[in-house]
Amino acid sequence: MLHMILVSVTLLGADDAFVPRLKTLAFHIERLDAITVPEALRPEKEAKLEEFKKRVGEGVESEEEFNALYSAIDEVRMWLWDNAASRPEGAPGDFAETPDYWTVTTPDLRLQVHKKDLAMTVNTPGHVWRFLPCDNSDMQFIGRRLSFLDATDIAVEAFHTGYSVGLLARLKGFEKVPDLEVRFSANLIGNEIIFDLTTNDQSDNLLAVNWPKALETGNTAADIAVIPRMQGMLLPGDWPQPIHGEDLSNSRSFYLPWWGQIQDGRGVLTILETDDDAGGAYRHPAGGPTRIAPRWYASLGRMRYMRSIRYVFDDEATYVRMAKRYRRFVMERGHFVSLREKLLRTPALDEVIGNPVVHLGALYHFVPQASLFNKERIENNHALQTFDQLAEQLRTLKSKGIEHAYVHLDGWGFYGYDNGHPDVLPVGEEQGGWDGLRRFSETCRELGYLFAVHDQYRDFYFNAVSFDDRLTVTRMDGSHEEHSTWCGGPQTILSPRFAPEYVRRNHDLFAAHGVEVRGAYLDVFSVAPLEESAQPAHPVTRADCARYRRECFDLLRARG
């Protein structure tokens, strides 16, 4: 403080034009004193700052003198930053290469990549995890397979960011695909590793890339696979029955893009960070062990973009900790929607929470081509209840004390349930027509029940009035998925590109006829994997598919 008073008094004698500017330099010098240096450098620091306090106090008489003084002070600032006791640092750890391995070591993990087969080993403080070596399934093309080991030129080097320590690999010299290059990086961040994978393939016939390989686990009761198969599955390593699954995420095999493996309380959580074209495969033969590996599906025949996967190593793992870590990942990506947020966006949801679902059906008509067609009791292929009969059933429920309910109605369309989609209106006259459905919806409102319909904008039935091959999901070879299971028989898949406008049209018709639909179940949208279509005029990626499905939900949500 005394120094500042002396400088200020002395400055009174300086050229008035430089007084405020010199005060600024005096403040700079005062703050430079706050930068700590090692004890051995403190005398040098104090001497430098004392010299400049004196020079500022003496004042300057020209612009050149002022600029020289500022530059000299700035040199001291640079010296202090270079020698500060606390300076910015990169992530701790190092990369090393030996004749047999490339190794990345950090305080929390050690990753070794084996040169002979690209198998990987990860050491945590309490466990050792081993990934299987590469094999001829690493890259699958139409008509051929490649292994990363087919590369005759593999280069691996250190790759560090400010937050991670890792390696970067480049593989090329594939005899069967001379121009192909594969690159992957591994970034070790605390107890986690992120692998990024990309290729330059432009062949348009890539099917999938299967890397990293599966982790090795045992076949004991203490080896647990945590798999989001439908509602979730904990699979012991010694389970006596075989269990297999292979599909994209958002499928019955992988409801969510993650899974986990636990050995004696130590675990690894695997998160597919780029999940639009991602999935996995798990194989559990009778008695085990379980093998789970990621699969990167091609997007319209190519890799197209970088794929990323995160492994979280936890020496105190439980399936609950894994689920919470995945939830944190979703929240950090901005994709988490709490129940409270859902209620704000859709207040009618409050009428659903805690209330029973009453599932009713008006008409189910099976055509002979349907695999579920009943050949033994042919009359059972046409099951009918009118809207008025169903309304009376609801009144009976109300009289028995069911105060609130979510009423889900099947079979209201022209042909009944799962038939003729997406061209299912006008409402079937057998069931009661528009007037009958309007009375049914009014009954629901009078009883305090929320009326919702079963709806479908994926299955595209051949008997739909607008059926056209150009509106279908089309494979790269021009073929289509076809089957004939449900009531309406022969069908394929509607391109997601056209689904939103079908939703708009149909629900506009409900409103135009005075039918108050307050909820809709868009069948299979949340369980069928994202789809792609190679239709030349309307190509659709799986990311596009997700966007179009969201549009369908948003259209309905906007109606309350």
Buried (B, 14 or more C-beta within 10 A) or exposed (E): EEBBEEBBEBBEEBBEEBBEBBBEBBEBBBEBBEBBBEEEBEEEBEEBBEEBBEBBBBBBEEEEBBEEBBEBBEEBBEBBEEBBEEEEEEBEBEBEBEEEBBBBBBEBBBBBBBBEBBBBBBBBEEBEBBBBBBBEBBBBBEEEBBBBBBBEEBEBEBBBEEEBBBBBBBBBEBEEBEEBBBBBBBBBBBBBBBBBBBBEBEBEBBBBBBBBBBBBBBBBEBBBBBBBBEEEBEBBBBBEEEBEBBBBBBBEBBBBBBBBBBBBBBBBBBBBBBBBBBBBBBBBBEEBBBBBBBBBBBBBBBBBEBBBBBBBBBEEBBBEBBBEBBEEBBEEEEEEEEEEEBEEEBEBBEBBEEBEEBEBBBBBBBBEBBEBBEEEEEEEBBBBBBBBBBBEEBEEBBEEEBEBBBBBBBBBBBBBBBBBBBBBBEBBEBBBBBBBBBBBBBBBEEBEBBBBBBBBBBBBBBBBEEBEEEBBBBEBEEEEEEEBBBBBBBBBBBBBBBBBBBBBEBBEBBEEBEBEBBBBBBBEBEEBBBBBBBBEEBBBBBBBBBBBBEBBBEBBBEEE
